[in-house]
């Protein structure tokens, strides 16, 4: 499973074949027809979650929602820009303050 992190509003959105946008609308992404490759805007992050870990955690939680177990943990990672199944397209640039640092909006 892939999620998109918006560098503008810090929203995280699950990607589907249909184009989806973040809360502020400056980032978008979707799965291509192969259901493995995603296209999303840059700057932003592509976050991967190990599908088998998620399935096991979901099943364990559904069986006993009040208990904690290590099975509820999942592997997740940020896909590098070189990841072949993530295609980045140019989105809106992050605003920078006069000192040259990124200005993160709180919207």
Secondary structure, DSSP 4 states (H G I P E B T S, - for coil): -EEEEETTT--EEE--SS-EE-SSSS-EEEE-TTSS-EEEEESEEEEEE-HHHHHHHHHHHHH-TT---GGG---EEEEPTT-TTEEEEE-PPPPB-TTS-B-----
